């Protein structure tokens, strides 16, 4: 049998916790800087749990940013047409509790000197009494320059 059918795990790295699960109120949270030097693409897997406080509307979006040093100078990761890799305005935007969404991305068009990537989570609520949500995200990296990852 082909290894992709019996051992797919050697083709990707799925143990990078971009945003640890946490109780979040409205606002923006920046994930850790991840060195992506050896990778060509990936997927953000976001898990959203219960929403508390009874908001009438919820919006949770995820976007990607890159940096040269992983400390400052963060810019949005974009595709060849300049479109940001984000769940905002897509079916992957989270508007309800207990969902898992994914955002696929390529690093093909990254600024050559940028070797760090982070996930940015933005949470917004309308109404409710001190609304919050449990949310987190994992980076799955692929397209490695050598296997196994």
N, C-alpha and C positions, 0 to 999 in steps of 0.2 A: 504494500500500500504506500501511497505517496505520503511523505511526512506532514503535509498540510492537513491531511485527514486524520492523522493519529497523534500529532504532536505540534499543534499550532502555537503553543506557548513559547517556542523558541524563536518565533518571528517578531515578537513585540515585548515591550517592557511595560507592565501594568501596575507597578508598585509605587508610583509617585503621587503622594497625597498633595495635591495642589492647594486645596482649601480644606482643612480639617473640619469635620462636622461640628456645627456649633449652633447655638440659639442666636438668631440674628434679628435685630430690629431694622427699621428702615435705614438705608445708607449704603456705602460702598466699602467693600473689603478686598484688599489686594493679597493674592497668594504669594507663596515663596518663589524665589528665583530658581529656575531649573536650568541646568546646563544642557543645551540641546545640540551640542557640537556634533555628535555622532548620529543624529537622526534626521530623517527627511520628511516625516509627516506624523500625524497623531490624531487623537480623539480626546476631547474633554468629556468625561462622564460625570454629570451632576445629579446628585440625589437630593431630593427635597422631601422633607417629612411633614409632620402636622403643622398647620398654621393656627396660631392661638390669637386671642384677642378680638375675634369676630370682625375682621375688615370686610368691607363690601367688595373691594377689588384688591388683587395682589398681582405684582409683576416682579419676577426674578429673572434677570438676564446675566449671561456670561459672555465675556469677551477676552481676547488675548492681546498681550503686549510683549514687546521685545526690548532688549537693552544690550549695550556693549559689555557692561561690567556687572549687571545684576543688582545695582544699587540705585542708579538714577538714569535719567535720559530715556525713560520708557516711552515708546511709541506704539500705536496700534498695529497689529499684524494685519496686513492686507494681501489680497490676491493681485494678479496681474492688472486687473482693471481698477485697482485702488479701493475695492470694497473691503470693509472690515470683516474679519471672522468674528461673528457675534450671533447670539441667539435672538437678539432684539428684532422684532418685526418678522419673525419666522415661526413656523409651527413648533420649534423647539423652545420658544419663550415659555416660561413657566407661569401659569395663572391659577393653578389649583394645587392643593396639597397632595402629598404622597405620589410623586412622579419621579421618573428617571428620564433624563434627556441627554442627548449626545450632540457634540459639535465637532465635526471632522475638519481638519485643517492640513494644509501643506506648508512646508518651510522652504519651498522652492524659490519663493520671491522675497525671502527675508533679506534685510540689509546685510551685506557680507560680513561686516564687523560685529554684528549682533549675535551673541552666542547664548543669551539667556532669555527665557520665556516665563511669563507668569499669567495666571488666570485672574480676571477681575470680575467680582460678583457685585451686582447692584440690585438691592431689594427696595421695593416701594409698595406702600399700602395706601388705600383710601378708606377712611372711616375706621371704626373699631376702637377698642380701649386698649392702648399699649400693645398693638399687634406685634407678633414675632413669628419666626419660622425656623425650623431646624433644617440646615442645608450644608452641603459640602461638595467637593469636586475632586476627581482623580484624573490624572493625565495618563493616557495610554500612548506610548511613543513607539513608532515603527520606522521602517525604512532605514534600519541600522546599517552602518558601514561594515559590520561583521556580525556573524551569528555564532552562537546563540546570544540573545540579548539578556 
